[in-house]
Structure formats: C-alpha cells, structure tokens
C-alpha cells in the first residue's frame, strides 16, 4: 500500500507521519509537496499536523484552497482513505470535507500531553482493529483544537455514527468531547490527537499503530482480495 503524506509550507509533523507508515507499519510512503503532485498514484492520503501557511487567517484556511486539496476531494469522492491529523483535521474542516469548525482551546493555551481517548465507533476503516469503547493513549499538541458544530450538525454526526473518538477528560472544550469524526461515507477521518506519535512503544504508547493497521487491512480486503 502506498501512502501520500502531503507537505505544505509550515507542516512539521510530516516526518512523524512518514516514519509511522514506513518504520512502524512497514508500508510505502512518500512525502508529497503540495505543488505538482498527482494523488491518483497513491492508495491513501495523509494530511499531517503543523502550521500550514503559519496558521494565518484561520488554521488550515489557506491550505484548504490549494490545488492539492481539490485533488484530495476528488480522491475522497472515489472512496480513497483520507486521514487528517491536527492541522490536517483543520484543513478537512475548512475545505468542507468534514463538518464543523475549530476554536481556540477553552483555556486559550497550547496543550501538549498524552490524552485518553475512547473508541466510540470501531466499524470504520480507520478503527476496525480497536475494540469498541477501548481507551487508548494518544498525544495531543494544539492550541486550536476546540471542535465546534451547531446542534443540528451534532445530531447528524450522532445519528450517522460519525463520531469516532472522544476525549476521556475533555482538554480543550470540544462539543460532546469530540476528538475525531468521519464523513458520512466513512473514508475521511479528521482527529486532533496524533496517532503517528503513538506508533511505537518507545514513544510512550503504540496505541496509534492500530489506526494505520486498520487502514492497511481494510485496503487489502477491498482492493487486494478483490483484484
């Protein structure tokens, strides 16, 4: 399986994502500069964390208007797995691939620590290797991670089982403790915690590796077995 790790000006978690795929998952990945790439050549797309374009305007706002995000939308529409982590989640929100918006953390401070998450939906292509309601340890590192949506959107997310991860102890004020959501089709996941930073025990937790393993196993079932 071949992963594209998209790199924008200001990305700083792209190498972490690349390492998680190539070293921990032992699959192929390429760092893909946001200009001049063809995402049709990849099996999955990863939007890493960082500060694309310096977080000017709003986090992820400028990156969301780039040509490569237009390609991300096209590939997502074809059913290709798309994972956006931290700033990548913000880009997915700003581009309309996922509903809602990000606000400043409730304490208006940058947070960086391990966080307990509950797996509230293990039926997605990103979470099938987790047990339902499992508690996993995955680090956060953000200042604008306070997920917000209106009541109608929240009701829709809940009705469609689109909430995938919730915080055990909500650190940032997110609506309904939301840490990660998927689109209605289930192939686009946005989450603020960093699974790539929890891909090996030496990092303090390997709980994030199951997310990448889930993507790989579901891709094999869908494409390799059916080929």
C-alpha positions in Angstrom: 0.0 0.0 0.0 1.3 3.4 -0.9 0.6 6.5 1.3 0.9 10.1 0.3 2.0 12.4 3.1 1.1 15.9 2.0 3.6 18.6 2.9 2.5 22.3 3.0 4.7 25.3 3.8 4.7 25.1 7.6 3.9 21.4 8.0 6.0 20.0 10.9 4.6 16.5 11.6 5.1 15.2 8.1 8.2 13.2 9.0 6.5 11.7 12.0 3.7 10.5 9.8 6.2 9.2 7.2 8.0 7.3 10.0 4.8 5.8 11.3 4.0 4.3 7.9 7.5 3.3 6.8 9.0 2.1 10.1 6.1 1.1 12.3 3.6 -0.1 9.7 6.3 -1.1 7.2 4.5 0.1 4.2 5.5 2.5 1.4 5.0 6.3 1.8 6.2 9.4 0.0 6.5 13.0 1.2 4.4 14.8 -1.4 5.0 18.6 -1.8 1.7 20.4 -2.2 2.5 21.7 -5.7 2.7 19.5 -8.8 1.6 16.2 -7.3 -0.8 13.6 -8.7 -2.7 11.9 -5.9 -4.1 9.3 -8.2 -0.8 7.5 -7.8 -1.4 6.7 -4.1 -3.7 4.4 -2.2 -4.3 6.6 0.9 -3.7 10.3 1.7 -2.4 11.6 5.0 -2.7 15.3 5.9 -0.2 15.8 8.8 -0.1 18.4 11.6 1.8 21.6 11.8 1.1 25.2 11.0 0.3 25.3 7.2 1.0 28.8 6.0 1.8 29.9 9.5 -1.9 29.5 10.6 -2.7 32.9 9.1 -6.4 33.8 8.8 -7.5 30.6 10.4 -5.7 27.3 10.9 -5.9 25.3 7.7 -7.8 28.0 5.8 -5.2 28.9 3.2 -4.1 25.3 2.7 -7.8 24.3 2.1 -7.9 26.5 -1.1 -4.8 24.8 -2.7 -5.0 22.7 -5.8 -3.9 19.6 -4.0 -6.8 19.8 -1.6 -9.0 19.8 -4.7 -7.3 16.5 -5.6 -7.9 15.3 -2.1 -11.6 15.9 -2.5 -11.6 14.1 -5.8 -9.8 11.1 -4.4 -12.1 11.1 -1.3 -15.1 11.0 -3.6 -13.7 7.8 -5.1 -13.6 6.2 -1.7 -9.9 6.5 -1.1 -8.9 6.7 2.7 -8.0 10.2 3.8 -6.7 10.9 7.3 -6.2 14.5 8.6 -4.4 14.9 11.9 -4.4 18.1 13.9 -3.7 20.8 11.3 -4.8 18.2 8.7 -8.1 17.9 10.6 -8.4 21.7 10.4 -7.8 21.6 6.7 -10.5 19.0 6.2 -13.0 21.2 8.1 -12.0 24.4 6.2 -12.3 22.6 2.9 -15.8 21.2 3.7 -14.7 17.6 3.6 -15.9 17.3 7.2 -18.5 19.4 9.1 -17.8 21.8 11.9 -15.0 24.2 12.8 -12.1 24.6 15.2 -12.0 27.2 18.0 -9.2 28.2 20.4 -8.8 25.8 23.3 -11.0 26.8 26.2 -8.0 27.9 28.3 -6.5 29.8 25.3 -3.2 27.9 25.7 -1.2 25.4 23.7 -1.6 21.9 25.1 0.9 19.0 24.5 0.5 15.8 26.5 -0.8 12.3 26.4 -4.6 12.1 26.3 -7.0 9.2 26.9 -9.4 8.6 24.1 -12.5 6.4 23.9 -13.1 4.5 20.6 -16.8 5.1 20.2 -17.0 3.7 16.6 -14.8 0.7 15.7 -16.7 -0.1 12.5 -14.7 2.4 10.3 -11.8 1.6 8.0 -9.6 3.5 10.5 -10.7 1.8 13.7 -11.6 -1.8 12.9 -8.5 -3.1 14.9 -9.7 -1.4 18.1 -12.2 -2.9 20.5 -15.4 -0.9 20.8 -15.2 1.5 23.7 -11.5 0.8 24.2 -9.5 3.5 26.0 -6.3 4.4 24.1 -3.4 6.8 24.9 -2.6 9.2 22.1 -0.9 12.6 22.5 -2.4 16.0 21.6 -0.4 19.1 20.6 -2.6 22.0 19.6 -4.0 25.5 20.5 -7.0 25.5 18.2 -8.4 22.0 19.0 -11.8 23.0 20.4 -14.1 21.3 18.0 -17.4 23.1 17.4 -20.6 22.4 15.5 -24.2 23.6 15.8 -26.9 21.4 17.4 -28.2 20.2 14.0 -24.8 19.1 12.9 -24.1 17.3 16.2 -27.4 15.5 15.9 -26.5 14.4 12.4 -23.0 13.2 13.5 -24.6 11.2 16.3 -27.3 9.7 14.1 -24.9 8.6 11.4 -22.3 7.2 13.9 -19.7 9.7 12.6 -18.1 10.4 16.0 -15.1 8.0 16.1 -13.0 9.2 19.1 -14.0 11.2 22.2 -11.8 12.5 25.0 -12.0 10.9 28.4 -11.2 14.3 30.0 -12.1 17.0 27.5 -8.9 19.1 27.5 -10.0 21.8 25.0 -13.7 22.3 25.4 -14.8 20.4 22.3 -18.5 19.8 21.7 -19.6 16.4 23.1 -16.0 15.6 24.0 -15.3 15.0 20.2 -11.7 14.2 19.3 -12.3 12.7 15.9 -15.0 12.3 13.3 -15.5 10.7 9.9 -17.6 11.8 6.9 -20.8 10.0 6.1 -19.1 7.7 3.6 -16.6 6.7 6.3 -13.4 7.1 4.3 -12.3 10.6 5.6 -11.2 10.8 9.2 -10.2 14.0 11.0 -8.8 13.9 14.5 -6.8 16.3 16.7 -4.7 13.7 18.6 -1.6 12.4 16.9 -1.7 8.6 16.2 1.6 8.9 14.4 3.2 9.9 17.7 1.9 6.8 19.3 3.0 4.2 16.8 5.8 2.6 18.8 6.2 1.7 22.5 9.4 3.7 22.7 7.3 6.8 22.1 5.2 6.2 25.2 2.3 4.4 23.5 1.8 2.2 20.5 -2.0 2.7 20.5 -1.9 4.8 17.4 -0.4 2.0 15.3 -3.8 0.1 15.2 -5.3 3.0 13.3 -2.7 2.6 10.5 -3.1 -1.2 10.6 -6.8 -0.8 10.2 -6.4 1.3 7.1 -4.0 -1.3 5.6 -6.1 -4.3 6.4 -9.3 -2.7 5.1 -7.5 -1.6 1.9 -6.2 -5.2 1.4 -9.7 -6.6 1.8 -11.2 -4.1 -0.6 -8.5 -4.0 -3.3 -6.1 -6.9 -3.0 -8.5 -9.7 -2.2 -10.9 -8.3 -4.9 -8.3 -7.9 -7.6 
